[in-house]
């Protein structure tokens, strides 16, 4: 079995004030998940279309025995 995680951290949103530290959060969470045996895909500051494409690609990784 494989464990995979997709992390997306966005700093700026059109209708929300700037977030404090999503970049650091993504890096720290990625490190923690890697220590737990996950393969991690970390992406930063994506547009909506880029997020949708990343999720579509990520879903292709989820096969039998992968969670």
Buried (B, 14 or more C-beta within 10 A) or exposed (E): EEEBBBBBBBEEEEEEEEEEEBBEEBBEBBEEBBEEEBEBBBBEEBEEEEBEEBEEEBEEEEEEEEE
